[in-house]
Amino acid sequence: MAVVVLALNAVFGLTPAETSAAIPGIAGLEHMLVTSGLALLFVALYSGVRERQAHLETGRAGGAVVEGA
């Protein structure tokens, strides 16, 4: 949906006709949603890596890393 609205915004930006301000507004909101989604993805990845690292550090036995499921 974001691609469609961004394409509409580009097409209407090139035409001299009078258009509504809703299309650029929706495109801006979609940019914000995509950005926040990417931020949440990286937060989830970071917490998963930290959890995995903590799991590996507690599984050390005699200096060797014991990897589990």
C-alpha positions in Angstrom: 0.0 0.0 0.0 2.9 2.3 0.7 4.2 1.9 -2.8 0.8 2.8 -4.3 0.4 5.9 -2.3 4.0 7.0 -2.9 3.5 6.4 -6.7 0.2 8.4 -6.6 2.0 11.2 -4.7 4.7 11.3 -7.4 2.2 11.3 -10.2 0.0 14.0 -8.7 3.2 16.0 -7.9 4.0 16.1 -11.6 0.6 17.2 -12.8 -0.5 20.8 -12.7 -4.0 19.9 -11.5 -5.2 20.9 -8.1 -5.1 17.9 -5.7 -5.9 17.2 -2.1 -3.4 17.4 0.7 -4.5 13.9 1.9 -2.2 12.0 -0.5 1.1 13.5 0.7 -0.2 13.2 4.3 -0.9 9.5 3.9 2.5 9.0 2.2 4.1 10.7 5.2 2.2 8.6 7.7 3.3 5.5 5.8 6.9 6.6 6.0 6.6 7.0 9.7 5.0 3.6 10.1 7.7 1.9 8.0 10.4 3.7 10.0 8.9 2.7 13.4 8.5 -0.9 12.1 12.2 -1.1 11.2 13.1 0.4 14.6 11.0 -2.3 16.3 12.6 -5.0 14.2 16.1 -3.9 15.3 15.0 -3.7 18.9 13.7 -7.3 18.7 16.9 -8.5 17.0 19.1 -6.8 19.6 17.2 -8.4 22.5 17.3 -11.8 20.8 21.1 -11.5 20.3 21.6 -10.4 24.0 19.4 -13.3 25.1 21.4 -15.8 23.0 24.7 -14.4 24.3 23.5 -14.7 27.9 22.4 -18.3 27.2 25.8 -19.1 25.8 27.7 -17.5 28.6 25.8 -19.4 31.3 26.4 -22.7 29.4 30.2 -22.6 29.7 31.7 -25.7 31.3 35.4 -25.7 31.8 36.1 -23.0 29.3 34.2 -24.8 26.5 31.0 -23.4 25.1 28.1 -25.8 25.4 25.6 -24.9 22.7 22.1 -26.1 23.2 18.8 -25.7 21.3 
